């Protein structure tokens, strides 16, 4: 632990989302769990820490002015949030010009380039909670001089030669077992705003982090190096006990590995812990292989939903996504989930290169599997992924706020209008449709109280835009891209350092 001669005043910010126009973004909002881990670590070191969820605040300027931070950490977890992350840094620079601004999170760790801005002092790329806390402490007074462990740091400020110095490599990253419980008390004022569709208030909890699979459109396994870290089971039990009745377990791959998942379920059973509703993310083949694990978990919640990445409609298309799964595993996974009375939800990825026959195959598979609670997203090459490298020459849309998986970023094979007509038809076969079966809707509403029903119908009304082809077309390129973006700072790699899991941040000298 770093020496701590004087406590710092540190403000952590989850920036607002710039794009709630499409998808279920406004209806699936969870607490900024990563920031709450950092807050707990910094608080344990004696620092004064505040957390701001800008999605629910009118004025970040006012909060910054009142808090008077010495260091501000801004988290960017999604590509779509890049513009609002930079905007938050600009607000801090204007209101608290002496404060050091550190940007971190999932996106900067894999793709730091957009964050080398005049308002940013460091871009964190480390996954180690201890190293992150050390980075904040290094910003004390006139510190934060490069090189810095686990972060690109601004060098030679005010000299006309400003640049970002490449990170020094971190030591081996400790596992999750040593991480403290998240400082949830710092966001309790927002608690009733955290929700998943009609389930609110919502709590987020993590039992493990990382994914061993290699899907080429997903950045999760890249960040974790295809490794999985686990929280201590006793810590998970304590965390499970501390949260409310509606729980989203945010693990990248739940029920994995099966034997550990079984051990955790038994530990929760022994303590007599259960919830009203739990949502987890998992794979269909994982579920299909170990029904005994699902049987052990099912009594832990009155309602238990599984979110699956269905992704594609054939073995060939799944193979092109490096999904390492086949359609038969998809059928088996759905059958096992239903056998134990789990709710089946999930998502298909719609490729702009699809022909009309591909959409028809999608509709047929959805009908075959009797899927009624689905999401549909446009295949989006997220920065840092193999898919991004492959499709980069075709990309036309460069406005990060439209990288929300509901805009097309390059010209669809069928043309924009026909693509969105068929995309919208996918949603019309879903619970969002006005013609959705009353029987299915009644089953979905079963057991809901009046407030939850009202919230659900409000959401269904607000999502009508997702069924409007013209709404999609109105936001599709052409887009005028400025030749230069003011305020960017050169970055220099003055030494050759390769950070594990970051990839490709070696000896480069890039002017931004």
N, C-alpha and C positions, 0 to 999 in steps of 0.2 A: 504494500500500500504506500502510495506517495506521501511524503511529509505534508502536513497541513497547518502551516503557521497561522493562517487567517482564513476563516470561512468566506466562501464566495456567494454572491447572489446570482443564482442561475435560473433562467426561464426556459422551459422546454415547450415547443410549439408544434402542434399538429395543424398544418395549414388547411384552409378551406379547399373544398373540391371545386374546380372551375367548371365542371361539366356534369350537371344533373339532368340533362335534357333527355337522355335515353337510358334504357336499361333499368335495373333495379337499384342503382346506386343510392338514391335518396331513401330507400327502404331497407338498406342493409348497412347499418353503421355501427361499428363497435368501438369500444374504448381504445386509445392508442397504447396498446399493451407494451410495445417496445420502449416507449418513453417512460412508462411506469416502472419498468425494470431499472432503467437508468436513474430515474428519480430516487428509487429506493437505495441504490448503491451510493449515489451522491449524498443523500440524506444521512446514511450510515456514516459517512465521512465527515459529517458535521456542517454541511453546506445548507444554505437557505434555498429551497427549490420550489418553483411553481410550475404548473402544467396548464397550458392553454389549448383548448380544442377550438380552433378558429371557425370550424363549421357551425358553431353555435354562439358565436360572438359577433357583435355589430362592429366593434372598433378594436382592432389589435393595437392601434396607436395609443389609445387610452390606457390599455392594460400595460403596455411597455412603459409608458410614462409614469404610471403609478408604482410599478414594481421596481423600477430603476435597476435593471440587471447589469451585471458586469460581463456575463457570458450568456448568449442565447443559442440554444440548440434547436434546429429545425429539421423535422423528419420528413423525408420524401419516400413513401412506400409504393407509389404507383407512378408509372410514366405519365399518366394524365395530370398528375399533380406537380409536374416540373414547373410550369409557369407560376402557379400560386406559391410554390416554395421560394422562387426567386423574388416574387412580389413581397412575401413576408420579410425576406432579408432586406429588401429596399426600405420597408417601413421601419425596421429596427435601425438601419443606418441613418435614417432621417430623424427619428425620435431620440435614439440613444447612440450618438455617433462614437462614443468611446467604448461601447460594448463590443466584445469579440463575437462574431457569428460563425457557428459551426454547423454545417449541413451534413446530415448522415441518413442512414436508412437503406432500404433494399435497393432502390434505384441508383443512388450515388456509389454504392459498393460495387456495382457491376458496370456502371456507365457514368463516370464522374464528369464527363466533358461539359454538359450544360451548366454546371455549377461553378465553373471558374469565372466568377463575376467579381466586379469591384467591391460589392457589398459583403462578400464572403471571405472569411479569414482562413478557414480550413474545411476540407471535404473529407469526412471520415469514411474509411473503407474497411475497418476492422470489425470482426464479429465478436471480439472479446469484450465482455462487459467491464472487466477491470481496466482494459486498455482505453475504452471509451471514457471512463471516469478519469483516468490519468490525463487524457487529452483535454478534458474540461479544466482540470487543475493546471495544466501547462499554460493555459491562457491567462493566468494570474499576472497582473501588472503588465510589464512590457515583454512577457515571455511569449510562448508560441512561435519561437524562432525555428526555422527548419534546420536540419531534418527532424520530423516528428514521427513517432511510431504510429503506424496505422492510419495516417492521414496525409493528404496533399495539403501543404501549408503555404500561405502567401509569404513571399520573400521580398526584401528590399522595398517596402512600402514608401511611397513619397519620393522615390529616387528617379522616377521615369523609367525604371527598368524592372517594374514589378512583374513577378511570375510566380507560378506555383511550383514548389519544390516537391519532388517525388517522395512518397512515404518511405520510411525505414521499415523493414519487415518486422512483424511481431514475433514473439516467441510462440511456442505451441499454445493453441487456444484451449483454455480449460473447458470442460463440459458444462452442461446446464445445471448439474447437480448442486454446484456451489452458489447458484444465483439466488438472491433473496426473493421473498414474495413481492409482487408488484405493489407500488404505493397507490392503491386504488382510491384512497381517501382524497387524493388531489384532484380527482375528476368526479367526485360524488355530486357536485352541482349540476353535472350534465347527465346524471344516471338515467333519468326518464327519457332522455333523447336517444339513448343507445337502443337499437331495435333490429329485429329481423322480420320484415314484413309487419305482421300484426303482433309479434311477440315483443313486449316491452314492459319494464326495463330489461335490458340484456346485459349479461356479464360475459367476458371473454376469459378463457383459461387455456394454458398451454401445458401439455404433458411431455411433448417431445418436439424437436425441431430438425427439419431437413427431410430429404427424400432420396432414396437410392436409385430412382428410375431416371430415364434420359430423354423424356419428351422434348422434341426440338423447339417447341413453341413456348416452353415454360422455363422461367429463370430460377425457380426454386432450387433445383438440384445443382445448378451452376454455383449458386452462392454457398451452398453447403458442401460442395465438392462431392456430391452424391453420398455423403455421410449423414448419419442421424445421431443427434445428441439427445440424451434423456434426462429429465428431472428426477430427482430422488423420489421414490414412491411415497415416502412419508410426507415430503413437502407437497406433493400433488394432493394427497388426502387432506392436508391442512388447508390448502388453497380451495379445494372442492367444498370443504366445510364452510369457508368464509364467504362464498358467493351466493347469489340469489337463486330463484327458482327457474329462470330461463337462462340457459347456458350454451354458448357457442364454444366448442373446443377447437382451437385454431390450428391444431397440428396439421402439418402439410400432408401427412398420410396417417390417418388413425387406424387402429387395430394392427399396427406394425411396430416391431415384429410380433407375431401372434402370441407367443408364449409370455412375453413381457406384458402385453395388453391383458392377457388372462390373469396374470399376477396382480395387476392394478385393479381389475374388476373385483377380484376376491378381497383385496384390501379395503375397497370402498364398501363392499357388502358387510365385512366384519364390523365396520364402524356404523352401519345402519344408515348410510348416506344415500339420498336419492333426490331427484329434481322433478319438476313438473314437465320440463321440455329440454331436450338436448339435441344439438345439431353438431355433426362431425363431417369431415371431408375424408373420403377414402376411395379405394379402387374396387371395381367390380370383381376382378380376379382375386384380390386379397380376401374379400368377403366369401367368394365361392369356395375357396380352399379350406376355410376354417369356420364352419357354421357353429362349432362349439364356443368360439369366442363371442359371436353375436348372441348366442343363448345366454352366456354369462353376463353380458352387458345390458340386455334388454330390461331386466327388472329395475335398473337404476334410474329410470325416468318413466313418467306416465305416458309421455309422447316422446318418441325418439326418431329423428329424421337423419337419413344418410344422404349426403350430397356426393354424387358420382360424376366423374368426368367421362361421359359417354363419348364425346368428341366426334366420332365419325361413324359411317354406316356400313363399312365393309372391311375385311381383313386387309385389303390392299391400301385403303385410305388410312387405316390405323397404322399400318407399316410406314407410310410416308411421314407420319407424325412421330415415328419412333416410340409409339405408345407401348410396345411390347405386350400386347393383349389382342385377343381375337374376339369375334362376334359371339362365339359359343360361350366364352367366359362372361360376356355381357349378359347373355340370357341366364346363365347359371347364377350370377351375382344377384340379379333382380329376383329370381325365384327364391334364393336363400333369404334375402332381406324381407320379402313378403311372408315367408314361412314363419318368421319370428316377429311379425307385425311391426316392422320398421317402416317409416315413411320413405318412399323412394323419390328423391328429387335429383336434379343434375343439369348438365349443360352439354349441348352439341356445338361444335365449332364449325361455322359455315365458311368454306373456302371461296374467296372471290373467283377462283378458277373453275368452280363447279359449273356443269351444264344443267339444263332443266331436268334431265333424267336423274341427276344426283339428288336434287331436291325431292323428286318423286320417291326415290329410294329412302330418303329420310322420313317422309310422311308414312311410308309403308312400315318402316321399322318402329316408329313411334306407336303406330296403331297395333302392331304385333305385340309389343311389350306392354301395351296399355299404360303408357306414360302420360300423365296429365299435369304434372308440376315440373315444367322444364324451363330452362333459359336457353337462349340462342345468342351466340356472339360471333362477330366477324373475326376470322383468323387474322391476328395482329402480330407482326414480327417485333416482339419486344426487344429493345436494345440489350445487347449482350448475349442473345440467344443465337444458336446456329441458324434459325429461321431468318433472323435479322440479317445475318451476313449473306444469306442466299438471295433474299429479296431486296436488299438495299438498292441495287440499280433500278428497280421498278418503282420505288417509292416516290409519290408525288406530293402527298400531304406531309408537311413539316411542322404543322401547328400541334405541339405536344398535347394541347388540351383536347384534341380530337382523337388521341390514341386511347380511346375508352372502350374499344372492342365493339363499338356500334357504328363506327364510321369506316368507310373503305379508304385505304391509304394509297391504293393504286387501282388502275382501271380494271373492273371485273370483266371476265370473259364474255358474259352475256350483255354487257353494257350496264350502266348504272340503274336505269329505270327498271329493266327486267329483273336484275339482281335483287333490288329492293322490293319489288312486287312479290317475288318468291320468298324472300327473307321475312316479309310481313306475314305472308301466308303461313309460315312456320309458327309464328306467334298466335295466329288466329286458331290454330289447332290446339291451343294451350288454354289454361284457366283464364287468361286475359280476354278471351273472346266473349263477345256478347252472346254468342250461340253455344257457349260451353254447356255441356249436359247438366241440367238441374240436379240429377242424381249424383253426379260426381261432385258438384259444388256443395251439395248438402252433406256429403260424406266428409268433405274437407272442413266444413264449418262445424261439424259435430263436436260438441264439448267446449266450444268457444263461448266466452261471456259476451255480454252486450258491448262493452268497450272494445274488445278485440274484433268483434264483427264490424263495428263502425270503422275502426282503423283499417280493416281489410278492404271494405268497400271504398273507402277514401283512396286507398292505393290503386285499386282497380280502375277508378275513374281517372286518376292522375296518369296512369300508364297508357291511356288511349293514344297518346302521341306515338307510342311504339308501333301502332297499327296504321300510321299515316305515311304513305310512300312519299308524298310531297315534302313532308317534314325532313325526311332523310336527304332528299335531293337538294333541298335548300341549303344544306350545310356541306355539300360535297364540293371538292375542288372544281375549277381552278382556284389556286391560292397564290397571291402575290407574295413571294418570299424576298425580304429585303436583302440587298447585296452585302450589307454589313450590319452587325448588331452592336450598338455602342455599349461601352461599359465592360467589355470582356478583357481579360488579362491573359497575357501569354503564360503558358506553362512550360517549364523546362525540366527535363529529366537529366540531372547532372550526375547521376550514378545509375547503375543497372541493378534494379531491385525487382524481384518477382514475388508478388504476394499470393500465397496459396488461396485458391478459390476466386481470385479477382480476374486473373487471366489477361495477358496482353498489355499490361501496364509497364512494360520494360523500358528500354532506352528510346524515348520519343521526345521530340521537340515540336510541339504543335502550337501554332498561333490561333487564337480563338477570336 
